[in-house]
Amino acid sequence: MTTKNYPDNITALYARLSQEDALDGESNSIANQKNILLKYAEDNGFPNPTFFIDDGVSGVTFDRPGWNEMIRLAECGKVKTVIVKDMSRMGRDYLKVGYYTESFFAERDIRYIAINDGVDSDKGDNDFTPFRNLFNDFYARDTSKKIRAVMRAKGNAGEHLCSNPPYGYVKDPSDKKKWIVDEEAAEIVKRIFDLCVAGKGPMQIAKLLTADKVLTVKAYYAKRDGKLMPENPYRWSVETIRGILERPEYTGCTVNFKTYSKSHKLKKRLQNAPENYRIFPDTQPAIINEKVWERVQELRANKRRPAKTGKQGLFSGLLYCADCGEKLYFCTASSFSPKQGHYVCSNYKSNTGTCSAHFIREETLKQFVLRRIFDVTNLFFDDITTFLELIRQQRFDEREKEMKRRKKDLERAEKRIAELDRIFKRIYEDDIAGAISHERFLKLSAEYEAEQKELTAFVKTEQAAVYSYEQDKADFNSFAAVIRKYVGIKELTPTIVNEFVKKIIVHAPDKSSGHRRQKIQLVWNFIGEVNLPDDKQAVERQRKSKTA
């Protein structure tokens, strides 16, 4: 709105209703407030009555469209009187309400009236007004506490706290608390994750979806709900892609308490620490496999940027130096042939850094990784029992003995915790009955509490270790699924590499034998490093003979 649309000498009739106030019934409704305000203005002869409305806006914030417009006009000198039904309609932050009533309006000679509270600035100060503002503030704080308590209870019970499901889900028509898969949108979500596994970053994914004229999230909802389409319905943003890739809810879980606010007066939400999240698995059908989601998070943590030529290494983000632990980065030039692309340690810095080059060509890595995939696939299909036994011997045999011991320790600790609870009850009853002195009770209870606290921490650690072990054993099936998926591959693609390989450790070359020999450790997804029979884990190149 512009200033010229308003007459001079406005009588501002301000009405506000928050979502919480709406629960109080008809008395605070916008229609009821408007009737009261207009009747009062007409009965008392106030000129140019003009409504300013904020419906569904909390009183603890003063960043409201209707209020802001009224204040803008007041600053232009067009508002002469402000009338509200009562002080709480103006707001529930007593400091800001006090600023407007005692400073802002007074400085601009604006009359302020709260009808039901008997407040009229032309009739002098009302001594009870500051207390009424304070009570309104207390009311907002108490309401906020109650709402937070309800939300906390819902969150701890595993209910979804967000009002709208993420893109790819819709509310179940038969139960609004549950989510079901929106098949059309879910296909786009799957495509975004597949592109990420294929080595594409959020910017590249956004460009691909835009080029393919895929409706953006906002445009998809507008089309589905029959609303006005946005100006650019196909322009995907990087932020939208990132948000989709980072949402664990696509694995079928509910994640509550990801954000929090410091005060009921601050609307800004702050990111919570991950240890404060509450995660509830299997609350809705999964769109993305959990292992795929975890792999995407790993890939995004190891961001791979194209070289200046625009080329991107097939193994970028997966190569690590065996000596310093840093990544190897991809080197290429527009004049390079495909076979000349190579990787060097990021700490090498043209022989001015703290590590040697660990130079290795991409073509060499391609041949090495492809051969290892063939070897693993052949062993898997030729004799799956031998393959499984090989992995078990290398990963689980020693750990199995350790886990059996840990499970026994865990069982003993849990029994002792239960026993301590019974002891606590017994010595408390003895203390009440006078069978032991109170000093003795305090000493015993302190000792038992310390022991129980220590045991509880021990149980938590051991349970995590046992869960990790059981999860590792289950990961064999995930790796088997990848092998079956890519039977008979003839060349590597970013998707194949990212699904098979977790990381590759490159050692410095050894030239002592007259040949360039370089050890490479390949760590597979799900099953880790596996030493196959007759696998030397090295590439070797004979030196070229010198000619006269």
C-alpha positions, 0 to 999 in steps of 0.5 A: 500500500502507498501513503496516497491511498489514505486520507489525513487524520486517520483513526487507526482501528487495530485488531489482532488475533493469534492462533492461541487467542482463537481458542478462547472463542468468539469474544476475541475474533477479528469480526467481533473486534472490528464491530466493537472498534467501529461502533466505538469510533462512530459513537465518539465521532472519530474521523476516517476510521481505518482498519489494520488487521493481523490475523493469526499473528502472535502478540510477542512479535511486533513484526506484523504486516498490519501493525507495520503499515499502521506504524509507517503511516504514523511516522508519516504524520497521518495517524491521529488516534489508535484504538484497540479492543484491549491492551493485549490486542496491541501485543504481549511484550510489555517492554515494546508495548510500553515503548509505543504507548509511552514514547512513540505515540506520545512523541507524535501526539497520537491518542491511544485508546484501549476500550475494555481496559479503560485506557485513554492517553488524553485522560492522563496516565493509567497507573494500572496500565504497566501492570496490565502489560506485564500480566499480558506478557506473563500470559504469553510466556505461560501459553508458550510453556504449555505449547512447548510442553505439548510439542515436547510430549508429541515429539517424545512420542514419535509424532511428526512435529512439522505441520507439512510432510517433506516433498515426496510425502503427503498426509494419509487421508485416513490419518493426518498424523501419518505420511504416505508416499507421493509417488510422482514426487518420490521419483524426483527425490530418488533421481536426485539421490541417484544423481548425487551417487553418480558424482553430481553436486547440488548445483549440477543436479539443479541445472539438470532438473531445470534443463529437463523442465522438472517442476520445482517443489513450489510449482509442483504443490501449486499445480497439485493444489490448483494455485497460481504457478510461480514465475519460474516453475522449472528453476531449481535452487541449490538450497532446495537440492541440499535440503532434500539430500540432507533429510533423513526422513526419506529413509522412513524415520521421524527426526524430532527436535532438530531446532529450538528457540531460546525464547518465546519472544524470538521466532528464529530457530537455532540448529540443535546438536545431533545428540539432542535429536529424537529419532524414531525409525520406520514411521513411514514408508522409505523412499531412499534406502538407509545405506544409500542415504548414508553414502550420500552424506559421506559423498557430500562430506567429501565435496568434489569440485571439478578442475579449472578445465571443468573435468572431474576425476572419477575418484575425486574425494575417494583417494587418501594419502597413506602417509599424511592422511590428506586427500589426493586431488585431480590434476588435468589440463585442456591439453591432456589426453584422457590417459594423462589425468592424474592425482597427487597428494594435497600436501605435496604442493609442487614439492614445497609441502610436507609430503611427497606427490604419491603420483598416480594416473587415473587410468591406472586406478581405473584398471586396478579398481575394475580388476578388483571388482571383477575378482570380488564378483567372480569369487562371490558367484563362484563360491559365495560360502568361501567369500563369506568365510573370507570376510568373516575371518578377516573382520568378524572372528576376532571381534566375535570372541570379543563380542561374546565377552562384551555381551556377558559383561553387559548382562552382568552390568544390567543385572547389577543395576536392577539389584542396586535399585532393590538395595536402594529401596531396602536401605531407604525403608531401613532409614525410615524404620530407624534400622540404620542411622541417617548418616549411614543411609546417606553414605551407602546411597552415595556409594550405590548411586556412584556405582549405578551411574558408572554401570549405566555409562558402561552399559550404554557404551557396550550396547553401542559396540554390540549394535555396531557389530551386529550392523557390520554383519548385516552389511554383507547383504548390502554389499551382495546387493551391489555385486548383483546389481552390476554383474558384467560391467565393462567400464567404470562410471561414477555411480558404480565407483561410489556404490562399490568404493568407500575410499582408496589409500594410495602409498608412495611408489617404491622404485628400489627394484628397478620398477615403479611399484605402488601399493593401493588399499581399496576399502569397500562400502559396507564390508571394509578392506578385504584381502583376496587370495593372491592379491598383492594390492599393488600396481607395477610399471617397468621403467623405460630403458634408456637409449643412446 
